[in-house]
Amino acid sequence: MDSDTIIGQNEGEQVPVIDLSLLRESTYVEVRKACEEWGCFVVANHGVKEEIIDGMDSATRDAFALPKETRQKNAFPRRDFGYISDLPALPFYESLGVPGAPDRDAIQKFSDQLWPQGNSHICKIIQEYTSDVEELMIEIIKIIFRSFTISKYYESQFYALLRLNYYDIPPNKTGGVSPHADHDFITILYQDKNGGLEVQNKYGRWAKVKFMPNSFIVLMGDCMKAWSNGRIWNCIHRVIMKECETPRVSLPYFYYFSDEVVINAPPELIDENHPRLYKPFKYPEFRAFYGEMSYKKIQEFETLRNDTELPFIDMFALITIE
């Protein structure tokens, strides 16, 4: 095998690890299997320098050392793009958003919100990190497309959001994020040495994704499931954390379809054995539906729970056969 494995929560459960320095035909087979059965995989030897990752981790901790009233200035017309805190279903979790990175103006806007006096250092770090992760994202998508024999990649149809996530768990408490699937196309995630991420495969079994130095986790979202005609699993995942020596930092880099793009399965993924499962739609339509449904769920939860959420993409776009 070209890939390594991480032992999961249940004995024998393993999250695939793809070594990007060993790209050969067998690697594409492994990527396809990982997409179909897990909706996720870990990437090693990805080309992003470790010092850049460490710098972004450190910059995130600096941002959350600011007073809360300063962090609250991270605001955008879309509420889900800015500062998140104090949600009953997400105990001890805070998050800042940098939509539009690696665009310099987008990064400068984020910096000016938190450091009105200027902070060229953090601008430089975010620019380096998101530029490198953006390149990695494009490479990974092309690898996935090739593994499913998709003939064309449309680079201009996506936009990105970097989130700076912070979990500060008090003594004798448990916190994290309830089970969910991201509603984007694909996510590249960094988690620090605290770990905490768990993923569920398509057979319903959970596995811990343990920290592996200089690695990223790649997660397939709801829009990927619909775009792939159900061939790619939308990864259900959660975070469960107890008190740790230092707060947990994670950095999801979300990749969304542009608002004007019609999300529709390519012809290579539709045949007699795989009839069309999802109606064509645009991301803002699904985003509105997802936001309404997930908001209701968050308000209903008073504490972190282990229930896997309803399949929102299936509720929204799955074709009903009469």
C-alpha positions as CSV (number, residue, x, y, z in Angstrom):
1,M,0.0,0.0,0.0
2,D,1.1,3.6,-0.7
3,S,-0.8,5.0,2.2
4,D,-0.3,4.7,5.9
5,T,-3.2,4.5,8.4
6,I,-4.3,5.9,11.7
7,I,-6.0,3.5,14.2
8,G,-9.5,4.7,14.9
9,Q,-11.8,4.7,17.9
10,N,-13.1,1.3,17.1
11,E,-10.5,-1.4,16.8
12,G,-9.7,-2.0,13.2
13,E,-11.2,1.4,12.0
14,Q,-8.7,3.4,10.1
15,V,-8.7,6.8,8.4
16,P,-6.6,6.7,5.2
17,V,-3.4,8.7,5.0
18,I,-2.3,9.8,1.5
19,D,1.3,10.6,0.9
20,L,1.3,13.3,-1.8
21,S,5.0,12.7,-2.6
22,L,4.1,9.2,-3.9
23,L,1.5,9.9,-6.5
24,R,1.0,6.8,-8.7
25,E,-2.0,5.0,-10.1
26,S,-2.5,3.0,-6.9
27,T,-2.7,6.3,-5.0
28,Y,-5.7,7.5,-7.1
29,V,-7.4,4.2,-6.3
30,E,-6.8,4.8,-2.6
31,V,-8.1,8.4,-2.8
32,R,-11.3,7.2,-4.6
33,K,-11.9,4.5,-1.9
34,A,-11.3,7.1,0.9
35,C,-13.8,9.5,-0.7
36,E,-16.4,6.8,-1.2
37,E,-16.1,5.1,2.2
38,W,-14.9,7.9,4.6
39,G,-15.5,11.2,2.8
40,C,-12.1,12.2,4.3
41,F,-8.4,11.4,4.4
42,V,-5.2,12.7,5.9
43,V,-2.5,14.2,3.6
44,A,1.2,14.0,4.4
45,N,4.2,15.4,2.5
46,H,1.8,18.1,1.1
47,G,4.4,20.8,0.5
48,V,3.2,23.4,3.0
49,K,6.2,24.3,5.2
50,E,5.9,23.3,8.9
51,E,7.1,26.8,10.0
52,I,4.2,28.4,8.1
53,I,1.7,26.1,9.8
54,D,3.3,26.7,13.2
55,G,3.2,30.5,12.5
56,M,-0.5,30.3,11.7
57,D,-1.2,28.4,14.9
58,S,0.7,31.0,16.9
59,A,-1.1,33.9,15.2
60,T,-4.5,32.3,16.0
61,R,-3.6,32.2,19.7
62,D,-2.5,35.8,19.6
63,A,-5.9,36.7,18.1
64,F,-7.8,35.0,20.9
65,A,-5.6,36.7,23.5
66,L,-7.3,39.9,22.5
67,P,-10.3,41.1,24.6
68,K,-13.6,39.6,23.7
69,E,-15.1,42.9,22.7
70,T,-12.3,43.3,20.2
71,R,-12.9,39.8,18.7
72,Q,-16.5,40.7,18.3
73,K,-15.5,43.3,15.7
74,N,-14.9,40.4,13.3
75,A,-18.2,40.9,11.6
76,F,-19.5,40.5,8.0
77,P,-22.9,40.8,6.3
78,R,-23.0,37.0,6.3
79,R,-23.2,36.1,10.0
80,D,-21.6,32.7,9.4
81,F,-18.4,34.5,8.1
82,G,-17.6,36.4,11.2
83,Y,-17.1,35.9,14.9
84,I,-18.9,32.9,16.6
85,S,-19.2,32.4,20.3
86,D,-21.6,31.6,23.1
87,L,-23.7,28.9,21.3
88,P,-25.4,26.4,23.6
89,A,-24.6,23.4,21.4
90,L,-20.9,24.5,21.1
91,P,-19.6,24.9,24.6
92,F,-16.2,26.6,25.1
93,Y,-15.9,27.2,21.4
94,E,-15.0,30.5,19.6
95,S,-14.2,31.2,16.0
96,L,-13.0,34.1,13.8
97,G,-13.5,34.2,10.1
98,V,-11.3,35.4,7.2
99,P,-13.5,35.2,4.1
100,G,-11.8,35.7,0.7
101,A,-8.3,34.8,1.8
102,P,-5.7,34.6,0.3
103,D,-6.8,37.9,-1.3
104,R,-4.7,40.6,0.2
105,D,-7.6,43.1,0.7
106,A,-9.7,40.4,2.5
107,I,-6.8,39.7,4.8
108,Q,-6.2,43.4,5.5
109,K,-9.9,43.8,6.3
110,F,-9.7,41.0,8.9
111,S,-6.5,42.6,10.4
112,D,-8.0,46.1,10.5
113,Q,-11.1,44.8,12.4
114,L,-9.0,43.3,15.2
115,W,-5.9,45.6,15.1
116,P,-7.0,49.0,13.9
117,Q,-3.5,50.3,14.5
118,G,-2.2,47.8,12.0
119,N,-0.6,44.4,12.2
120,S,1.6,43.6,9.2
121,H,3.0,40.5,10.9
122,I,-0.4,38.7,11.1
123,C,-1.2,39.8,7.5
124,K,2.0,38.2,6.3
125,I,1.3,35.0,8.2
126,I,-2.2,34.6,6.9
127,Q,-1.1,35.5,3.4
128,E,1.5,32.8,3.4
129,Y,-0.6,30.2,5.0
130,T,-3.7,30.6,2.8
131,S,-1.7,31.0,-0.4
132,D,-0.1,27.6,0.3
133,V,-3.3,25.9,1.4
134,E,-5.1,27.3,-1.7
135,E,-2.5,25.6,-3.9
136,L,-2.8,22.4,-1.9
137,M,-6.6,22.6,-2.3
138,I,-6.4,22.8,-6.0
139,E,-4.0,19.9,-6.2
140,I,-6.2,17.7,-4.0
141,I,-9.3,18.5,-6.0
142,K,-7.5,17.6,-9.3
143,I,-6.4,14.3,-7.7
144,I,-10.0,13.6,-6.6
145,F,-11.3,14.4,-10.1
146,R,-8.7,12.1,-11.7
147,S,-9.5,9.3,-9.3
148,F,-13.1,9.5,-10.5
149,T,-12.1,10.1,-14.2
150,I,-13.6,13.6,-14.3
151,S,-12.2,15.2,-17.4
152,K,-12.3,18.9,-16.5
153,Y,-11.6,21.1,-13.4
154,Y,-13.2,24.5,-13.3
155,E,-10.9,26.5,-11.0
156,S,-12.8,29.8,-11.1
157,Q,-16.0,28.3,-9.6
158,F,-14.9,28.3,-6.0
159,Y,-14.2,30.8,-3.2
160,A,-12.7,30.3,0.3
161,L,-13.2,31.0,4.0
162,L,-10.5,30.5,6.6
163,R,-11.7,29.9,10.1
164,L,-9.6,30.3,13.2
165,N,-11.2,27.9,15.8
166,Y,-10.3,28.0,19.5
167,Y,-11.5,25.7,22.3
168,D,-10.6,26.6,25.9
169,I,-12.0,23.8,28.0
170,P,-12.3,24.5,31.8
171,P,-11.3,21.9,34.3
172,N,-13.6,18.9,34.7
173,K,-15.6,20.0,31.6
174,T,-16.1,18.6,28.1
175,G,-16.6,20.7,25.0
176,G,-16.3,20.6,21.3
177,V,-18.6,20.5,18.3
178,S,-21.6,18.3,17.7
179,P,-21.7,15.8,14.8
180,H,-22.2,17.6,11.4
181,A,-21.1,17.6,7.8
182,D,-19.7,20.8,6.3
183,H,-22.0,22.4,3.8
184,D,-19.3,23.4,1.4
185,F,-17.6,21.5,-1.4
186,I,-14.4,20.5,0.4
187,T,-12.4,21.5,3.6
188,I,-8.7,21.3,4.4
189,L,-8.3,21.2,8.2
190,Y,-5.4,21.7,10.5
191,Q,-5.8,20.5,14.1
192,D,-3.1,21.0,16.8
193,K,-1.5,18.3,19.0
194,N,-4.6,18.2,21.2
195,G,-6.4,16.2,18.6
196,G,-10.1,15.8,19.3
197,L,-11.5,15.3,15.8
198,E,-13.6,12.2,15.2
199,V,-15.1,11.1,11.9
200,Q,-17.8,8.7,10.9
201,N,-17.6,6.5,7.9
202,K,-20.5,5.7,5.6
203,Y,-21.2,2.6,7.6
204,G,-21.8,4.6,10.8
205,R,-18.6,3.8,12.6
206,W,-16.6,6.5,14.4
207,A,-12.8,6.8,14.4
208,K,-10.5,9.3,16.1
209,V,-8.2,11.3,13.9
210,K,-5.1,11.5,16.0
211,F,-2.7,14.4,15.6
212,M,0.0,13.7,13.1
213,P,2.8,16.3,12.7
214,N,2.8,18.4,9.6
215,S,-0.4,16.9,8.2
216,F,-3.9,18.1,7.1
217,I,-7.3,16.4,7.2
218,V,-9.3,16.7,4.0
219,L,-13.1,16.6,4.5
220,M,-15.8,16.2,1.8
221,G,-18.8,18.5,2.3
222,D,-22.5,18.3,1.5
223,C,-22.1,20.1,-1.9
224,M,-19.4,17.5,-2.9
225,K,-21.9,14.7,-2.2
226,A,-24.5,16.3,-4.4
227,W,-22.1,17.3,-7.1
228,S,-20.6,13.7,-7.2
229,N,-24.1,12.2,-7.6
230,G,-23.8,10.6,-4.2
231,R,-20.5,8.8,-5.2
232,I,-18.5,10.7,-2.6
233,W,-19.5,10.5,1.1
234,N,-20.1,13.8,3.0
235,C,-17.9,13.3,6.0
236,I,-19.8,13.4,9.3
237,H,-17.4,14.7,12.0
238,R,-17.4,16.0,15.5
239,V,-14.9,17.4,18.1
240,I,-14.9,16.0,21.7
241,M,-12.4,17.7,24.0
242,K,-11.7,17.6,27.7
243,E,-9.4,20.0,29.6
244,C,-6.0,20.1,28.0
245,E,-2.7,22.0,28.9
246,T,-3.2,24.6,26.1
247,P,-6.4,25.5,24.3
248,R,-7.1,23.6,21.1
249,V,-6.6,25.4,17.8
250,S,-8.0,24.2,14.5
251,L,-7.9,25.9,11.1
252,P,-10.6,24.8,8.6
253,Y,-10.1,26.2,5.1
254,F,-13.6,25.9,3.5
255,Y,-14.0,25.8,-0.3
256,Y,-17.5,26.9,-1.5
257,F,-19.1,26.9,-4.9
258,S,-19.4,30.5,-6.2
259,D,-22.9,31.8,-5.9
260,E,-23.7,31.8,-9.6
261,V,-22.5,28.3,-10.3
262,V,-25.2,25.6,-10.9
263,I,-24.2,22.5,-8.8
264,N,-24.9,19.6,-11.1
265,A,-23.2,16.2,-11.4
266,P,-20.8,15.9,-14.4
267,P,-21.7,13.3,-17.0
268,E,-18.9,11.0,-16.0
269,L,-20.8,10.3,-12.8
270,I,-24.1,9.5,-14.2
271,D,-25.0,6.2,-16.0
272,E,-27.4,3.3,-15.9
273,N,-26.0,2.1,-12.6
274,H,-25.8,5.6,-11.2
275,P,-29.0,7.6,-12.1
276,R,-29.1,11.2,-11.2
277,L,-29.8,11.6,-7.5
278,Y,-29.8,15.3,-6.8
279,K,-31.6,18.1,-8.6
280,P,-29.4,21.0,-9.8
281,F,-29.2,23.9,-7.4
282,K,-27.1,27.0,-6.5
283,Y,-25.2,27.2,-3.3
284,P,-27.0,30.2,-1.8
285,E,-30.3,28.2,-2.0
286,F,-28.8,25.4,0.0
287,R,-26.9,27.7,2.3
288,A,-30.2,29.4,3.3
289,F,-31.9,26.0,3.9
290,Y,-28.9,24.7,5.9
291,G,-28.7,27.8,8.0
292,E,-32.3,27.6,9.0
293,M,-32.1,23.9,9.8
294,S,-28.8,24.0,11.7
295,Y,-29.9,27.1,13.7
296,K,-32.9,25.3,15.0
297,K,-30.7,22.3,15.9
298,I,-28.2,24.5,17.7
299,Q,-30.9,26.3,19.7
300,E,-32.4,23.0,20.8
301,F,-29.2,21.6,22.2
302,E,-28.2,22.8,25.6
303,T,-25.0,20.7,25.8
304,L,-22.7,18.8,23.5
305,R,-24.5,15.7,22.2
306,N,-23.5,12.7,20.1
307,D,-26.5,12.6,17.7
308,T,-25.6,12.6,14.1
309,E,-27.4,15.4,12.3
310,L,-30.1,14.9,9.7
311,P,-28.7,14.7,6.1
312,F,-29.5,18.3,5.2
313,I,-28.3,17.9,1.6
314,D,-30.6,14.9,1.1
315,M,-33.5,16.8,2.6
316,F,-32.8,19.7,0.3
317,A,-31.8,18.3,-3.1
318,L,-32.3,14.5,-3.3
319,I,-34.6,13.6,-6.1
320,T,-37.7,11.8,-5.0
321,I,-38.6,8.9,-7.3
322,E,-42.4,8.4,-7.4
